[in-house]
């Protein structure tokens, strides 16, 4: 499974690279803080897969709190034909630790 560090993601975002962020945390977690992109809780991902079909060729970064749920989501998408999917290593906790210490994480 492909992974990306928070520093690598920050560089991509700063360079306005065309990446699709998908946050798989629960609603309450997403409301506390997020990096933008689509919000699809992990449990809803199987029912939302058709909505994502237009993104199969795009670079997709999966996000959660610590990197575990997003790893499951990354695996699920790759098993369903998505070829350019990466898991954000360490998730939002790593983002808060390394990029934005002011960011609250639920």
N, C-alpha and C positions, 0 to 999 in steps of 0.2 A: 504494500500500500504506500502510495506517495504521501509524504508529509511536507509541510512548509512551516518554517519558524515564524514567530511573530515579527522578527526583524525583516525577514524576506517579504512578508506580506506588507509591512509598513512601506518598504521600498516600492512595491508594486502600486500601492494606493497613492503614494506621493507622486509617482510617475504617471498617474492616471491610466494605468494599464487596464485593459478591458477584462476584468475578472468578475465573476458572479459569486457573491458571498451568500451562503445559505446557513442560517443560524437554526440549529435544531433543539435549542433549549425550550423549556416551558414558557408560557406567556408571562408569568410573573418575573422570571429571570430576565427575559428579553426587555421587559418594561423598565427594569432597573438600569440597564445599560446595554448598548449594542453598537455594532460597527456599521449598521445599515444593511442593505441587501434584503433578501427574502427571509421571512420567518416562517419556518415549517417545523413544528415540534416533531421530534423523532417518531413518536407513535403515529403521526399523521402522514409520514413520508410515503408509505406504500400506496395510500389513496391519492396522493398528489403527484405521483410519478408522471402521469400523462401531461400535467401542467409544465413539467420540466423538459419534455421531449425536445423542444426547440433549442435547448441548451447543450445538447450532446457533444457538440464540437467546441463549445466555449470552455475556458478554464474556470472550474468551479472550486471554491474553497469552502469546506464544511467547518462550522464553528459550533462549539458548545462551551461549557464552563471550564472543563479540565482537559478535554481532548478524547475522552472515552466514548461518549455518545456520538460525537462527530466521526470517530473512527468507524463505528458501526454503520453510520450513514454513508460514509465514503465507500465502505465495502459493499453496501446495498446498491449504491448507484453504479459501481463498476460491474457488479453482477448483472445489472440491467442495461448494459450497453454504453454507459458513459465512459469515455476514454481519457478525459483530462480532469480528474478529480483529485484533490489533495485535502488531507486533514490538517487543520491548524494545530500543530503540536503545542500542548499545554493550554490550549483554549483561551478563554477570556481571563483566566487567572494569570497566565503567562503574559498576556497583553498588559494587564494592570501592573504586573511586576516589572516588565522590561520596557514598556513603551509609555504608558500613561498611569502613573501611580495614583492620580486623583480619581481614576475610574472606579466607581463602586461595582462590585460583582456579587450577585446574589447566589 
